[in-house]
Amino acid sequence: MRSFQGSVCSLESNPREKVKDYCRKLVAFMCTQVGVGGLIVGYAVVGAFSFSWIETKEERPQIARVEDLTNKTVLKLWEITVYYNIMNKTSWQNACDETLLIYQKNLTHQVKDGYDGRTVHEIWSFPAALMFSLSIFTMIGYGNMVPRTLLGKATTVVYAVFGIPLYVLYFRNMGKVLAQSFRWLYTWLYECTMEDRRSEGEVSPRIIVPSTACLWVLGGYVATGTVMFAEWENWPILDSCYFCVTSLCKIGIGDFVPGANILDSKSGHHIKLIINFIYLLLGMGLIAMCFDLMREDVRVKVRNLKTDIGLCFEVIRLRAIACYRQRSIDE
């Protein structure tokens, strides 16, 4: 008792020990399920702000080139119109066609170089940067957004190095939490259905969630995302399902990304990107849950299979002995 009081007094009198104690408590909380979930969301938000700030400091050079090219083309067309006026229509049309053809070739070159008509503020909005951060530490890697600056590329490397282990920790912890919750729900429903059939005093066995239930949960989640993205993005049902499956499986092909081709910021696609972020983050947790539950189901089935194989070999051995003894008696 005295030693405990002495440690408390020393802790109160020493600010350094108090700071260390707070840090230990903070680290212990961050390693819990709630702490890891909040940490992964906070890490994504910090990454979104960082990438948005880094990549919007300087406008893309293609924007200035296309604007200058357009201005020069318009000026050239005006000079052609002034020179030929309307007295020589054929020469005016030929000169305009030649000028527009040059403009088309130069514009095509800029499009191949990455020009799509969007400024850096439109590309690196907060919801888009949030999705970019998610694609880094979850290892999806859509590829529709890439850092252009050297600082952005260096930040991406550092962000991935620290973010991927954090995501793995989130994946494992969230899987345990959701698995425990789903196991409790499944057990409660099972006991409710079997309550009338069970005799008095009978001990209820340990319930194992079957793999089919996990597959039904994943199928329902994918179906929900399919309908949601098909309605928002005007995608075909197959394309929407294709996007959900490739994203949740962390394939990240990148040919379909919500909000990637929408230029109107008033259309609400920023909110859709945030909902997409939540959908994918929860989906990763569900996959971790199903992995944990299916692993338990597979272990039980393998154990039962091992027992059945052992019994089968034992029966074969006993029959062989009985057959051998019968043959010995006959001889």
C-alpha positions in Angstrom: 0.0 0.0 0.0 2.8 2.4 0.9 4.7 1.6 -2.3 1.5 2.3 -4.4 1.0 5.6 -2.6 4.7 6.5 -3.1 4.5 5.7 -6.8 1.4 7.9 -7.1 3.1 10.8 -5.2 6.2 10.5 -7.4 4.0 10.5 -10.5 2.3 13.7 -9.4 5.5 15.4 -8.4 7.4 14.5 -11.6 5.9 16.1 -14.8 8.1 14.0 -17.0 6.6 10.8 -15.5 3.1 12.2 -15.9 3.7 12.9 -19.6 5.1 9.4 -20.1 2.0 7.9 -18.3 -0.3 9.9 -20.6 1.7 8.7 -23.6 1.3 5.1 -22.5 -2.4 5.5 -22.0 -2.7 7.2 -25.5 -0.8 4.4 -27.2 -2.8 1.8 -25.4 -6.1 3.5 -26.5 -4.8 3.8 -30.1 -4.2 0.0 -30.1 -7.9 -0.7 -29.3 -10.6 -1.1 -31.9 -12.1 2.3 -31.4 -8.6 4.0 -31.4 -7.5 2.2 -34.5 -10.7 3.2 -36.4 -10.4 6.8 -35.4 -6.7 6.8 -36.2 -7.1 5.4 -39.7 -9.8 8.0 -40.4 -7.7 10.8 -39.0 -4.7 9.6 -41.0 -6.8 9.7 -44.2 -8.0 13.2 -43.4 -4.5 14.5 -42.7 -3.3 12.9 -45.9 -6.2 14.5 -47.9 -5.3 18.0 -46.5 -1.6 17.5 -47.2 -1.9 16.3 -50.7 -4.5 18.9 -51.6 -2.3 21.7 -50.2 0.9 20.3 -52.0 -0.6 19.7 -55.4 -2.7 23.0 -55.6 0.3 25.3 -55.0 1.1 25.4 -58.7 -1.2 25.1 -61.7 -0.6 22.5 -64.3 1.4 23.8 -67.3 -1.1 22.2 -69.7 -3.8 24.6 -68.7 -1.6 27.6 -69.6 -0.5 26.0 -72.9 -4.1 25.2 -74.0 -5.3 28.7 -73.1 -2.4 30.3 -75.0 -3.0 27.9 -78.0 -6.7 28.8 -78.0 -6.0 32.6 -77.8 -3.5 32.4 -80.7 -5.9 30.3 -82.8 -8.8 32.8 -82.3 -6.5 35.7 -83.1 -5.3 33.9 -86.3 -8.9 33.2 -87.4 -9.6 36.9 -86.9 -6.6 37.9 -89.0 -7.7 35.5 -91.7 -11.2 37.0 -91.6 -9.9 40.5 -91.8 -7.5 39.7 -94.7 -9.9 37.7 -96.9 -13.1 39.4 -95.7 -16.1 37.8 -97.5 -14.9 38.5 -101.1 -12.9 35.3 -101.3 -14.9 32.6 -99.5 -12.9 29.6 -100.7 -9.5 31.0 -99.6 -11.0 32.0 -96.3 -12.4 28.5 -95.7 -9.1 26.9 -96.7 -7.0 29.1 -94.4 -9.5 28.6 -91.5 -9.4 24.8 -92.0 -5.6 24.8 -92.0 -5.5 26.9 -88.8 -8.1 24.7 -87.0 -6.3 21.5 -88.1 -3.1 22.8 -86.5 -5.1 23.7 -83.4 -6.6 20.2 -83.3 -3.2 18.5 -83.5 -1.7 20.7 -80.8 -4.7 20.2 -78.5 -4.5 16.4 -79.1 -0.8 16.5 -78.0 -1.8 18.4 -74.8 -4.5 15.8 -74.1 -2.0 13.0 -74.4 0.2 14.9 -72.0 -2.5 14.9 -69.4 -4.8 17.8 -70.2 -8.5 17.2 -69.4 -9.8 20.7 -68.8 -9.7 20.6 -65.0 -7.6 22.8 -62.9 -5.6 21.6 -59.9 -8.2 22.8 -57.5 -10.9 20.8 -59.3 -8.7 17.7 -59.4 -7.3 17.9 -55.9 -10.5 18.8 -54.0 -10.7 17.5 -50.5 -13.0 14.5 -51.2 -10.8 13.5 -54.2 -7.7 13.8 -52.1 -9.4 11.7 -49.4 -10.0 9.0 -52.0 -6.4 9.2 -53.1 -5.2 8.8 -49.5 -7.5 5.8 -49.1 -6.1 4.2 -52.3 -2.6 4.6 -51.0 -2.7 2.9 -47.6 -5.3 0.3 -48.6 -3.1 -0.6 -51.6 -6.0 -0.2 -54.1 -4.1 2.3 -56.3 -6.8 3.4 -58.8 -4.3 5.5 -60.8 -6.7 8.1 -61.9 -4.9 10.7 -59.7 -1.2 10.9 -59.4 1.0 13.5 -57.7 2.7 15.8 -60.1 5.2 17.6 -57.9 8.4 16.2 -56.4 7.2 17.0 -52.9 3.9 15.2 -53.6 5.7 12.1 -54.8 8.0 12.1 -51.8 5.0 12.6 -49.5 3.3 9.6 -51.2 6.2 7.4 -50.4 6.4 8.4 -46.7 2.6 8.3 -46.4 2.5 4.7 -47.8 5.3 3.5 -45.6 3.5 4.5 -42.4 -0.1 4.1 -43.7 0.1 0.4 -44.9 1.0 -1.0 -41.4 -1.7 1.2 -39.9 -4.2 -0.2 -42.3 -3.1 -3.8 -41.5 -3.7 -3.1 -37.8 -7.1 -1.6 -38.6 -7.9 -4.6 -40.8 -7.2 -7.1 -38.1 -8.9 -5.1 -35.2 -12.0 -4.2 -37.2 -12.3 -7.8 -38.3 -12.3 -9.0 -34.7 -14.9 -6.4 -33.6 -17.3 -7.1 -36.5 -16.7 -10.9 -36.2 -17.7 -10.8 -32.5 -20.7 -8.7 -33.2 -21.9 -10.8 -36.1 -21.2 -14.0 -34.1 -23.3 -12.7 -31.2 -26.1 -11.8 -33.6 -26.1 -15.1 -35.4 -26.0 -17.0 -32.1 -28.9 -15.0 -30.7 -31.0 -15.7 -33.9 -30.0 -19.4 -33.8 -31.0 -19.8 -30.2 -34.3 -18.0 -30.8 -35.2 -20.4 -33.6 -34.1 -23.5 -31.6 -35.6 -22.5 -28.2 -38.8 -24.5 -28.7 -37.0 -27.6 -29.9 -34.5 -27.8 -27.1 -35.3 -29.9 -24.1 -35.0 -28.6 -20.5 -31.6 -28.8 -19.0 -29.9 -29.3 -22.4 -26.7 -27.3 -22.8 -26.6 -25.2 -25.9 -23.5 -26.1 -28.1 -21.0 -23.5 -29.3 -22.4 -21.9 -32.5 -20.0 -21.6 -35.4 -21.0 -19.1 -38.1 -21.1 -20.9 -41.4 -19.2 -19.7 -44.4 -22.4 -19.3 -46.4 -23.7 -16.6 -44.0 -20.4 -14.7 -44.6 -20.9 -15.0 -48.3 -24.5 -13.7 -48.0 -23.3 -10.7 -46.1 -20.6 -9.9 -48.7 -23.0 -10.5 -51.5 -25.6 -8.1 -49.9 -22.9 -5.4 -49.4 -21.7 -5.7 -53.0 -25.3 -5.6 -54.2 -25.9 -2.4 -52.2 -22.9 -0.7 -53.6 -23.8 -1.9 -57.1 -27.2 -0.2 -56.9 -25.8 2.9 -55.3 -23.1 3.6 -57.8 -25.2 2.6 -60.7 -27.8 5.2 -59.6 -25.3 7.9 -58.9 -22.8 7.5 -61.8 -25.3 6.3 -64.4 -23.2 3.1 -64.8 -24.6 -0.1 -66.1 -25.3 -2.7 -63.4 -22.5 -4.9 -64.5 -19.9 -2.1 -64.6 -21.0 -0.9 -61.1 -20.7 -4.5 -59.7 -17.3 -4.8 -61.4 -16.2 -1.6 -59.7 -17.4 -2.7 -56.2 -15.7 -6.1 -56.5 -12.4 -4.9 -57.9 -12.3 -2.1 -55.2 -13.1 -4.4 -52.2 -10.7 -7.0 -53.5 -8.0 -4.2 -53.7 -7.4 -4.9 -57.4 -7.9 -1.2 -58.3 -7.9 -1.3 -62.1 -9.0 2.4 -62.2 -11.1 2.3 -65.4 -14.2 3.1 -63.2 -13.8 5.7 -60.4 -16.7 7.6 -58.8 -16.6 11.3 -59.6 -13.5 11.1 -61.8 -15.1 12.5 -64.9 -17.5 15.0 -63.2 -16.5 18.7 -63.6 -19.5 20.4 -62.1 -18.7 20.9 -58.4 -22.3 21.7 -57.7 -23.6 18.3 -58.8 -22.9 16.8 -55.3 -20.2 14.5 -56.4 -18.0 15.6 -53.5 -20.5 14.1 -51.1 -20.6 11.0 -53.2 -16.8 10.6 -53.0 -17.0 10.9 -49.2 -19.7 8.2 -49.1 -17.6 6.1 -51.4 -14.7 6.5 -48.9 -16.9 5.3 -46.1 -18.3 2.4 -48.2 -14.8 1.1 -49.1 -13.5 1.5 -45.5 -16.4 -0.4 -44.0 -16.2 -2.9 -46.8 -12.6 -3.7 -45.9 -13.8 -4.2 -42.3 -16.5 -6.6 -43.5 -14.0 -8.6 -45.6 -11.8 -8.8 -42.5 -14.8 -10.0 -40.5 -15.7 -12.7 -43.0 -12.1 -13.8 -43.2 -12.0 -14.2 -39.4 -15.4 -16.1 -39.3 -14.6 -18.3 -42.3 -11.2 -19.2 -40.9 -13.0 -20.5 -37.7 -15.5 -22.4 -39.8 -12.7 -24.0 -41.9 -10.8 -25.0 -38.8 -13.8 -26.7 -37.3 -14.5 -28.5 -40.6 -10.8 -29.6 -41.0 -10.9 -30.9 -37.4 -14.0 -32.8 -38.1 -12.6 -34.1 -41.3 -9.5 -35.2 -39.5 -11.6 -37.1 -37.0 -13.7 -38.7 -39.7 -10.6 -39.8 -41.6 -9.1 -41.3 -38.3 -12.4 -43.2 -37.7 -12.4 -44.4 -41.3 -8.9 -45.8 -41.0 -9.7 -47.3 -37.6 -12.7 -49.1 -39.1 -10.6 -50.3 -42.0 -7.9 -51.6 -39.6 -10.5 -53.4 -37.5 -12.1 -55.0 -40.5 -8.7 -56.1 -41.8 -7.9 -57.7 -38.5 -11.2 -59.4 -38.3 -10.8 -60.7 -41.9 -7.3 -61.9 -41.1 -8.5 -63.8 -38.0 -11.4 -65.3 -39.9 -9.0 -66.6 -42.6 -6.7 -68.0 -40.0 -9.6 -69.9 -38.4 -10.7 -71.2 -41.8 -7.3 -72.5 -42.5 
